[in-house]
């Protein structure tokens, strides 16, 4: 039972993992992008539709990535080049992304033959759980680590790559410098604008893949409106929980995934708590994390200093 | 640094203030471009953009009933945008209007459901006050932590939205569940004693909204409080050096901002839904952010933009029944418009200059 709970937590936490890592990439470059929900929604729609028509997981993933990137591109042009307010731009991206995703989804639905969109067979097989040969049969460890679908492994891989990028590579450290003080980074010869664009766009793409997980896996391969359903907002908050570190995002996402599914696994015989309180739990905990981190004010786990402030080169 | 330091091909240069006329021209151009972009999107889907825009506009005005429906869309949008604008003016990112609307509605609904034997106007006044207090307190929570510990208000208010939403589902599934309803659990319909009366065919929320509009305008423009809000918004340090109590201003403004949103919730529940539904806010709190920003936080601008957006919302529902296109078109177009306006602000304050050969 407990093993089952942990596995379900990993599945529920995977979209959060993509969203969180994507947002970390944005914030490391100094851009607080509140549009995660929108970018995920765009990826959800594009990924699902590509999967539906081309019946191939690689094309679906690519489409989701590009759609998320497109959302991020709007944000990047407006905030990096045009120096528009980051909060407002991000919020608009969230509303726009969810809107266009649902609009396109309904458009396809109405124009479909049977008034429903279901992923075809080949891709359904490709996104079902993979039993890694040799390892998946180990008792306990097998089901716990080696029987997930491709998204889960991809998510963990991206998070680890991202973690190495920001802690071990020169470019990654340069990006961190930009996030802390773009003026100083620019003076040191770092190409601020270029790196900002790259990081914001990559982050958006990763969010898009997380959206595809929501539409393709969580809804069981059938298109439904609002596939992302608030996960993007939790991801924005999870960035704080993970203190801007991709490695921590892995555990943070799975812990929040556990909160999401707790109501199905908590033994009802001990105490019965209304379902609404379980649904509220991730948000209450995030709020508490926000308050506690702001009270503690630890130097190490702070938001990149320039986050939310646009960089204007001529005004250093 | 290497001698061939990269001089960018294009530079961005700040320009001194453009004249008011130019500013307006640029903004109108951006709006037209946004509509064009939306039109291209429609064209891409295989429809005639002019025809579709025509349907939207005529859909919102075609009959007395349609126009009344447009106004019904507008009331909550106008009110919550006013509330949000107060906080934004202070550079306090209150994106929790959604939650404040909900909590206001919940508090007001308590009296509508359990004290509906009170005299009509007393009941409505109590509900009004309950809505304002509920929303105000919900806005006070993030303001308290912001002023005391500098807790990130954007995310905090956002989390409070979802917490508020689940308070409704809790009440709906549990203590306030209508025993008479079969199927999905829901909360009982308000008796007519707890409903807002109609004036000119629309519940009198529109009068309250207009009164609030004038009050907010006066408050921001002609009172000491309003002045303090704009100083804190410009610079907290300036406000501090000028001897203002920044903490108190933040708390006070957020109570008012949340309170207005709470009243919106009461009006929606008692005037439009006639019950407490989980969709009482239904995204209005988020749209309000776009509205107030598009209106440059000016109360009368908010009136204009929220009217425009209500036409879009109502027209989209007509468009749905005519063409089978989703009403989400409204939020797509709203997003596009704001993207263009956000982008055009740049051209009001800056310009691009091509770098001449050999540096400057």
Interface residues (C-beta under 8 A of the other chain):
Chain A: X32 X34 X74 X77 X78 X81 X82 X83 X84 X85 X87 X88 X89 X91 X92 X93 X94 X95 X96 X97 X98 X99 X100 X102 X103 X106 X107 X110 X189 X191 X230 X233 X236 X237 X240 X274 X275 X276 X277 X279 X280 X283 X284 X286 X287 X290 X291 X294 X295 X297 X303 X312 X313 X314 X315
Chain B: X1 X5 X6 X11 X12 X13 X14 X45 X93 X95 X145 X149 X150 X151 X152 X154 X155 X156 X158 X159 X160 X162 X163 X166 X167 X169 X170 X173 X174 X283 X286 X287 X289 X290 X293 X324 X325 X326 X328 X329 X330 X331 X332 X334 X335 X336 X338 X339 X342 X343 X345 X346 X350
